[in-house]
Amino acid sequence: MTFNSLDFLAFFAIVLTVYWLLPHRGQNVFLLVASYFFYGYVHPWFLALILAATGVNYLAALAIERWRWRGKLILTADLVVSLGVLGVYKYLDFFIDNVAALLSLAGLPTAETTLQIFLPVGISFYTFQVIGYTIDVYRGKLQARRDFLDFALFVSFFPQLVAGPIERAAHLLPQVEQKRSFSVENLYSGLLLMIWGFFQKLVVADNVAPIADKAFAIQDPTFYLLWTGALAFTVQILADFSAYTDIARGAARMMGFRLVNNFDNPYFSRSIGDFWRRWHMSLSYWFRDYVYIPLGGNRHGPWRGARNILITFLLSGLWHGASWNFVLWGGYHGLLVLAERLYKTYVPALPARLGRLLLPLKVAATFVLIVFGWMLFRESNGLEWIATHLALRPAAGPPEDVEIAQYLLALVGVYSLPLWLKAAYAWLEAKLGSGGGPGQMAMLTRACLASALFMGILIFRGQDSATFIYFQF
């Protein structure tokens, strides 16, 4: 079941109504059943995997807490099982393909042996979430939970189950365990957040998606059409993923939960390092806390620090999918972060006033680097296609392609305007969503915003609504 479907709207309306009629324990039981229904709606066999991940990590955390002297062994076994299941479903065919390619290069016979394994939606997200819980118990930062039902709800909570944000147990589990009270404030602010999410998906992402798809589907694209497609994808992936996160946060808020924010105006970043503090923040901080720091961070000298950064970014790229273009994308960002660190180390800082004057230039330069990275991310036809695209020159294409690119860029610009205005929306949400504004004025403002966004959806929504991009990860 996807958020951009009528099935979900009917499902959520029923869940929300019944949920607030129940006591706390009943709410958790009902939410767990609803979450399993949501996840197994199309493919019921998905439930076996999430139940296995839940059970293995639930028992592993209890075992770690009981037998501390064997905690490392238990954690290792848990990681082998959890990451092993993820590896089989997500990377086994990729591994087989690359082994076959190496054998072919060596002149050895190969056979078509890929297993064509179907990737369960959301497996990367809930696997990382549940692993984070077990590691936190091992580190002594969290007590292992005895209540299996509450823990299972933490793992499977349907608003953020399929595409995040990846919640930390220390943040979401207490909200599961504590009594939640109905709040008109949460109801209105959550509804507005959901409508804003639907607007981003149906109006922005779904309208620029055809431009990106057609540009990358051209066999021999010209320079202008290719980079128009890359810019369209840059807008699409932010609107698409941010839309899912906002719908998830809005739905959770209406039920009394607060999920972490996953985006902080990432295209206004002043550096690539700043971008990763603003983009998909729950994943960025997960890799920082559970990969980069355990590898040693920057504690053992610059060379090991550089190695740890590259490993972290390469793994982050591979997390997105079993394809070399994702690995290349992760490595590209890792090298950019290393270049920034070298620059800060050896180049004196600019005077504060000059730094402020150059800020727009920094933002623009960072945005160009981000767009280049999204081209690597989007091109899934192979590394040879990426090399061909990078060799394109502006003067090589016919003049009519320039006119077509200008028209398409204008469309992308029009549809992306709401994203550039999101900073103002975030400011307004902070003022009104926190209850800081006058009650009646806050209600009226939300009603006007919701009405405008809803009308925008009815009038400007794309002809076809595709699946959320991050469902494939």
C-alpha positions as CSV (number, residue, x, y, z in Angstrom):
1,M,0.0,0.0,0.0
2,T,1.4,3.4,-1.0
3,F,0.7,6.8,0.4
4,N,-0.3,8.2,-3.0
5,S,-3.3,5.8,-3.3
6,L,-7.0,6.0,-2.4
7,D,-6.5,2.7,-0.6
8,F,-4.2,4.4,1.9
9,L,-6.5,7.4,2.4
10,A,-9.4,5.0,3.3
11,F,-7.1,2.9,5.4
12,F,-5.7,5.9,7.4
13,A,-9.1,7.4,8.0
14,I,-10.3,4.1,9.5
15,V,-7.1,3.6,11.6
16,L,-7.2,7.2,12.9
17,T,-10.9,7.0,13.9
18,V,-10.6,3.6,15.7
19,Y,-7.2,4.5,17.2
20,W,-8.5,7.4,19.3
21,L,-11.5,5.4,20.6
22,L,-9.1,2.9,22.3
23,P,-7.1,3.0,25.6
24,H,-3.3,3.1,25.4
25,R,-2.8,-0.7,25.3
26,G,-5.5,-1.1,22.8
27,Q,-4.0,1.6,20.6
28,N,-0.7,-0.2,20.5
29,V,-2.3,-3.6,19.6
30,F,-4.4,-2.0,17.0
31,L,-1.5,0.0,15.5
32,L,0.6,-3.2,15.3
33,V,-2.2,-5.1,13.5
34,A,-2.8,-2.1,11.2
35,S,1.0,-1.8,10.5
36,Y,1.2,-5.4,9.5
37,F,-1.9,-5.1,7.3
38,F,-0.3,-2.0,5.7
39,Y,3.0,-3.8,5.0
40,G,1.5,-7.1,3.8
41,Y,-1.3,-5.6,1.8
42,V,0.1,-6.5,-1.6
43,H,2.7,-9.1,-0.6
44,P,1.8,-10.9,2.6
45,W,5.1,-12.8,2.6
46,F,6.9,-9.6,3.5
47,L,5.5,-10.1,7.0
48,A,7.7,-13.2,7.5
49,L,10.8,-11.1,7.0
50,I,9.9,-8.2,9.3
51,L,8.7,-10.7,12.0
52,A,12.0,-12.5,11.8
53,A,14.0,-9.2,12.0
54,T,11.9,-8.2,15.0
55,G,12.2,-11.5,16.8
56,V,16.0,-11.9,16.2
57,N,16.8,-8.4,17.5
58,Y,14.4,-8.6,20.4
59,L,16.0,-11.8,21.6
60,A,19.5,-10.6,20.9
61,A,19.1,-7.4,22.9
62,L,17.7,-9.4,25.9
63,A,20.6,-11.9,25.6
64,I,23.2,-9.1,25.5
65,E,21.7,-7.5,28.6
66,R,21.7,-10.8,30.4
67,W,25.1,-12.1,29.4
68,R,27.2,-9.0,29.2
69,W,30.5,-10.9,29.0
70,R,29.3,-12.4,25.7
71,G,27.7,-9.3,24.4
72,K,30.1,-8.8,21.6
73,L,29.7,-12.4,20.3
74,I,25.9,-12.1,20.5
75,L,25.9,-8.7,18.7
76,T,28.2,-10.1,16.0
77,A,25.8,-13.1,15.5
78,D,22.8,-10.7,15.3
79,L,24.6,-8.5,12.8
80,V,25.5,-11.5,10.6
81,V,21.9,-12.7,10.6
82,S,20.3,-9.2,10.1
83,L,22.7,-8.0,7.5
84,G,22.9,-11.4,5.9
85,V,19.2,-11.4,5.2
86,L,19.5,-7.9,3.8
87,G,22.5,-9.0,1.7
88,V,20.7,-12.0,0.2
89,Y,17.7,-10.1,-0.9
90,K,19.4,-6.9,-2.0
91,Y,22.9,-7.8,-3.1
92,L,23.2,-11.5,-4.0
93,D,22.2,-11.0,-7.7
94,F,24.6,-8.0,-7.9
95,F,27.4,-10.2,-6.5
96,I,26.6,-13.0,-8.9
97,D,26.5,-10.7,-11.9
98,N,29.9,-9.2,-11.0
99,V,31.6,-12.5,-10.4
100,A,30.2,-13.7,-13.8
101,A,31.6,-10.5,-15.4
102,L,35.1,-11.1,-13.9
103,L,35.1,-14.7,-15.1
104,S,34.1,-13.6,-18.5
105,L,37.0,-11.1,-18.6
106,A,39.3,-13.9,-17.6
107,G,38.1,-16.0,-20.5
108,L,36.3,-18.5,-18.3
109,P,32.9,-19.9,-19.1
110,T,29.9,-18.4,-17.3
111,A,26.2,-19.2,-17.1
112,E,23.1,-17.2,-16.5
113,T,22.8,-17.9,-12.8
114,T,21.2,-14.8,-11.3
115,L,18.3,-15.7,-9.0
116,Q,16.1,-12.7,-9.8
117,I,15.3,-12.2,-6.1
118,F,12.4,-9.9,-5.4
119,L,13.5,-7.0,-3.1
120,P,11.0,-6.6,-0.2
121,V,10.0,-2.9,0.1
122,G,11.5,-1.1,3.1
123,I,13.9,-3.9,4.1
124,S,16.9,-1.5,4.2
125,F,15.0,1.0,6.4
126,Y,13.7,-1.4,9.1
127,T,16.9,-3.5,9.1
128,F,19.0,-0.4,10.0
129,Q,16.4,0.8,12.5
130,V,16.4,-2.5,14.4
131,I,20.2,-3.0,14.2
132,G,20.6,0.5,15.7
133,Y,18.4,-0.6,18.7
134,T,20.5,-3.7,19.3
135,I,23.8,-1.8,19.1
136,D,22.5,0.8,21.5
137,V,21.6,-1.9,24.0
138,Y,25.1,-3.4,23.6
139,R,26.7,0.1,24.2
140,G,24.6,0.5,27.4
141,K,22.7,3.5,26.0
142,L,19.4,1.7,26.1
143,Q,17.7,-0.9,28.2
144,A,16.5,-4.0,26.3
145,R,12.7,-4.0,26.1
146,R,10.7,-6.9,27.6
147,D,7.4,-6.1,26.0
148,F,7.5,-7.7,22.6
149,L,4.4,-6.0,21.3
150,D,5.7,-2.5,21.9
151,F,9.0,-3.4,20.4
152,A,7.3,-4.9,17.3
153,L,5.3,-1.7,16.9
154,F,8.6,0.3,17.1
155,V,9.9,-1.8,14.2
156,S,6.8,-1.8,12.1
157,F,5.1,1.6,12.8
158,F,3.4,2.0,9.4
159,P,3.9,5.8,8.7
160,Q,7.7,5.4,8.6
161,L,8.1,1.7,7.9
162,V,8.7,1.7,4.2
163,A,10.9,4.7,3.6
164,G,11.8,6.2,6.9
165,P,12.8,8.3,8.6
166,I,15.0,5.8,10.3
167,E,14.1,6.3,13.9
168,R,16.3,5.7,16.9
169,A,14.9,3.5,19.6
170,A,15.7,6.1,22.2
171,H,13.3,8.5,20.4
172,L,10.4,6.4,19.2
173,L,10.2,3.6,21.8
174,P,9.3,5.9,24.7
175,Q,6.5,7.4,22.5
176,V,5.2,3.9,21.9
177,E,5.3,3.0,25.6
178,Q,3.9,6.3,27.0
179,K,0.2,7.2,27.0
180,R,-0.8,9.5,24.1
181,S,-3.5,12.1,24.4
182,F,-5.7,13.5,21.6
183,S,-4.7,17.0,20.6
184,V,-6.5,19.3,18.2
185,E,-3.1,21.0,17.6
186,N,-1.6,17.8,16.5
187,L,-4.6,16.9,14.4
188,Y,-4.5,20.2,12.4
189,S,-0.7,20.5,12.1
190,G,-0.4,16.9,11.1
191,L,-3.1,17.2,8.5
192,L,-1.4,20.3,7.0
193,L,1.9,18.4,6.9
194,M,0.3,15.5,5.1
195,I,-1.4,17.8,2.5
196,W,1.9,19.5,1.9
197,G,3.5,16.1,1.4
198,F,0.8,15.1,-1.1
199,F,1.3,18.4,-2.9
200,Q,5.1,17.8,-3.2
201,K,4.5,14.3,-4.6
202,L,1.5,14.8,-6.9
203,V,2.2,18.3,-8.2
204,V,6.0,18.8,-8.0
205,A,7.6,15.3,-8.3
206,D,5.1,13.7,-10.6
207,N,5.2,16.6,-13.0
208,V,9.0,16.8,-13.3
209,A,9.5,13.0,-13.4
210,P,8.5,12.6,-17.1
211,I,11.1,15.3,-18.0
212,A,13.9,13.4,-16.2
213,D,12.7,10.0,-17.4
214,K,12.6,11.0,-21.1
215,A,16.0,12.8,-20.9
216,F,17.7,9.7,-19.5
217,A,15.9,7.4,-21.9
218,I,17.3,9.1,-25.0
219,Q,19.9,6.8,-26.6
220,D,22.2,9.7,-27.7
221,P,21.2,12.7,-25.7
222,T,22.8,16.1,-26.3
223,F,24.5,18.1,-23.5
224,Y,21.6,20.4,-22.9
225,L,18.9,17.7,-22.8
226,L,20.9,15.5,-20.5
227,W,21.6,18.2,-18.0
228,T,18.0,19.4,-18.2
229,G,17.1,15.9,-17.2
230,A,19.6,15.9,-14.4
231,L,18.2,19.1,-13.0
232,A,14.7,17.8,-13.3
233,F,15.7,14.7,-11.4
234,T,17.4,16.9,-8.8
235,V,14.0,18.5,-8.2
236,Q,12.1,15.3,-8.4
237,I,14.1,13.3,-5.9
238,L,13.9,16.0,-3.2
239,A,10.1,16.6,-3.8
240,D,9.4,12.8,-3.9
241,F,11.4,11.8,-0.8
242,S,10.5,14.9,1.2
243,A,6.9,14.2,0.3
244,Y,7.0,10.7,1.8
245,T,8.7,12.0,4.9
246,D,6.2,14.8,5.5
247,I,3.2,12.5,4.9
248,A,4.7,10.0,7.4
249,R,5.4,12.8,10.0
250,G,1.9,14.2,9.5
251,A,0.2,10.9,9.9
252,A,2.2,10.1,13.0
253,R,1.6,13.5,14.5
254,M,-2.2,13.0,14.1
255,M,-1.8,9.9,16.3
256,G,0.3,11.6,18.9
257,F,3.8,10.6,17.7
258,R,6.7,12.9,16.7
259,L,9.0,11.5,14.0
260,V,12.3,13.2,13.3
261,N,12.6,15.5,10.3
262,N,14.6,14.1,7.4
263,F,15.3,17.3,5.4
264,D,16.5,20.8,6.2
265,N,16.4,22.7,2.9
266,P,19.4,20.6,1.5
267,Y,19.7,22.6,-1.7
268,F,20.5,25.7,0.3
269,S,23.7,24.0,1.6
270,R,26.9,26.0,1.5
271,S,29.1,22.9,1.2
272,I,28.8,19.2,0.5
273,G,29.4,18.5,4.2
274,D,26.6,20.8,5.0
275,F,24.4,19.0,2.4
276,W,24.8,15.7,4.3
277,R,23.8,17.4,7.5
278,R,20.6,18.4,5.7
279,W,19.8,15.6,3.3
280,H,18.2,12.3,4.5
281,M,19.5,13.2,8.0
282,S,18.3,10.0,9.7
283,L,20.5,7.9,7.4
284,S,23.4,10.3,7.5
285,Y,23.5,10.3,11.3
286,W,23.0,6.5,11.3
287,F,26.1,6.0,9.2
288,R,28.0,8.5,11.3
289,D,27.1,6.8,14.6
290,Y,27.2,3.1,13.6
291,V,29.8,3.1,10.9
292,Y,32.1,6.1,10.8
293,I,32.7,6.5,14.5
294,P,33.2,2.7,15.2
295,L,35.7,2.7,12.4
296,G,37.7,5.3,14.4
297,G,36.3,8.5,12.9
298,N,39.2,11.0,12.7
299,R,40.8,9.9,16.0
300,H,43.8,8.1,14.4
301,G,45.3,10.6,12.1
302,P,44.3,12.2,8.7
303,W,44.9,9.1,6.6
304,R,42.8,6.8,8.6
305,G,40.2,9.5,8.9
306,A,40.1,9.8,5.1
307,R,39.8,6.1,4.8
308,N,36.9,6.0,7.2
309,I,35.1,8.8,5.3
310,L,35.5,7.0,2.0
311,I,34.3,3.6,3.5
312,T,31.3,5.3,5.0
313,F,30.3,7.1,1.9
314,L,30.8,4.0,-0.3
315,L,28.7,2.0,2.0
316,S,26.1,4.7,2.0
317,G,26.0,4.6,-1.8
318,L,25.7,0.9,-1.8
319,W,22.9,1.1,0.7
320,H,20.8,2.8,-2.0
321,G,21.0,-0.1,-4.4
322,A,23.0,-2.9,-5.8
323,S,24.5,-1.0,-8.7
324,W,27.8,0.5,-9.4
325,N,26.4,4.0,-10.2
326,F,25.3,4.2,-6.5
327,V,28.7,3.2,-5.3
328,L,30.2,5.8,-7.7
329,W,27.8,8.4,-6.3
330,G,28.8,7.6,-2.7
331,G,32.5,7.7,-3.6
332,Y,32.0,11.0,-5.4
333,H,30.5,12.6,-2.3
334,G,33.1,11.1,-0.1
335,L,35.9,12.6,-2.2
336,L,34.2,16.0,-2.1
337,V,33.9,15.9,1.7
338,L,37.6,15.0,1.9
339,A,38.5,17.9,-0.5
340,E,36.5,20.3,1.8
341,R,38.4,19.1,4.8
342,L,41.7,19.6,3.1
343,Y,40.7,23.1,2.0
344,K,39.7,24.0,5.6
345,T,42.9,22.6,6.9
346,Y,45.3,24.4,4.6
347,V,43.5,27.5,3.4
348,P,43.0,30.3,5.9
349,A,39.5,31.2,6.8
350,L,38.0,34.2,5.0
351,P,37.0,37.3,6.9
352,A,33.5,37.0,8.3
353,R,32.2,39.9,6.1
354,L,33.7,38.5,2.9
355,G,32.4,35.1,3.8
356,R,28.8,36.4,4.0
357,L,29.2,38.2,0.7
358,L,30.4,34.9,-0.9
359,L,27.6,32.8,0.7
360,P,25.3,32.9,-2.4
361,L,28.3,31.8,-4.6
362,K,29.0,28.9,-2.2
363,V,25.4,27.8,-2.3
364,A,25.3,28.0,-6.1
365,A,28.6,26.0,-6.4
366,T,27.4,23.4,-4.0
367,F,24.1,23.0,-5.9
368,V,26.0,22.4,-9.1
369,L,28.1,19.7,-7.5
370,I,24.8,18.1,-6.1
371,V,23.2,18.1,-9.6
372,F,26.3,16.4,-11.0
373,G,26.0,13.8,-8.3
374,W,22.4,13.2,-9.0
375,M,23.3,12.5,-12.7
376,L,25.6,9.7,-11.4
377,F,22.8,8.5,-9.1
378,R,20.1,8.5,-11.8
379,E,22.1,6.8,-14.6
380,S,21.5,3.1,-14.0
381,N,22.4,1.8,-17.5
382,G,26.0,1.2,-16.6
383,L,29.3,3.0,-16.1
384,E,29.9,3.2,-19.8
385,W,26.8,5.3,-20.2
386,I,28.0,7.7,-17.5
387,A,31.4,8.0,-19.3
388,T,29.6,8.8,-22.5
389,H,27.4,11.4,-20.9
390,L,30.4,13.1,-19.2
391,A,32.0,13.4,-22.6
392,L,29.2,15.5,-24.0
393,R,30.0,19.0,-25.1
394,P,27.7,22.0,-25.2
395,A,28.5,22.8,-28.9
396,A,27.8,19.3,-30.2
397,G,24.0,19.4,-30.3
398,P,21.6,20.9,-32.8
399,P,20.2,24.4,-32.1
400,E,16.6,23.0,-31.7
401,D,17.8,21.0,-28.7
402,V,18.7,24.2,-26.9
403,E,15.2,25.6,-27.4
404,I,13.7,22.3,-26.2
405,A,15.9,22.4,-23.1
406,Q,15.0,26.0,-22.4
407,Y,11.3,25.1,-22.5
408,L,11.8,22.1,-20.2
409,L,13.9,24.1,-17.8
410,A,11.2,26.7,-17.6
411,L,8.7,23.9,-16.7
412,V,11.1,22.5,-14.1
413,G,11.5,26.0,-12.6
414,V,7.7,26.6,-12.4
415,Y,7.0,23.3,-10.7
416,S,10.0,23.6,-8.3
417,L,8.9,27.0,-7.0
418,P,7.1,25.4,-4.0
419,L,10.3,23.8,-2.9
420,W,12.2,27.1,-2.9
421,L,9.4,28.5,-0.8
422,K,9.6,25.6,1.7
423,A,11.9,27.6,4.0
424,A,9.0,30.1,4.5
425,Y,6.7,27.1,5.1
426,A,9.1,25.7,7.7
427,W,9.2,29.0,9.5
428,L,5.4,29.2,9.5
429,E,5.1,25.6,10.8
430,A,7.6,26.4,13.6
431,K,5.6,29.4,14.6
432,L,2.1,27.8,14.4
433,G,2.9,24.1,14.9
434,S,4.5,24.8,18.2
435,G,1.4,26.5,19.4
436,G,3.3,29.8,19.6
437,G,0.7,31.8,17.5
438,P,-2.8,32.8,18.5
439,G,-5.2,29.8,18.4
440,Q,-7.8,31.2,16.0
441,M,-5.3,32.8,13.7
442,A,-3.3,29.6,13.6
443,M,-6.4,27.6,12.7
444,L,-7.3,30.1,10.0
445,T,-3.8,30.2,8.5
446,R,-3.7,26.4,8.4
447,A,-7.1,26.2,6.8
448,C,-6.1,28.7,4.1
449,L,-2.8,26.9,3.4
450,A,-4.5,23.5,3.4
451,S,-7.2,24.8,1.0
452,A,-4.7,26.3,-1.4
453,L,-2.5,23.2,-1.4
454,F,-5.6,21.0,-1.9
455,M,-6.8,23.1,-4.8
456,G,-3.3,23.0,-6.3
457,I,-3.4,19.2,-6.1
458,L,-6.7,19.0,-7.9
459,I,-5.7,21.5,-10.7
460,F,-2.0,20.8,-11.2
461,R,-1.4,17.2,-10.2
462,G,0.6,15.0,-12.7
463,Q,-1.2,12.7,-15.1
464,D,0.5,9.6,-13.6
465,S,1.6,9.2,-10.0
466,A,4.7,6.9,-9.9
467,T,5.8,4.9,-6.9
468,F,8.0,6.8,-4.4
469,I,11.6,6.7,-5.5
470,Y,13.0,5.5,-2.2
471,F,10.7,2.5,-2.2
472,Q,13.3,0.7,-4.3
473,F,15.9,1.1,-1.6
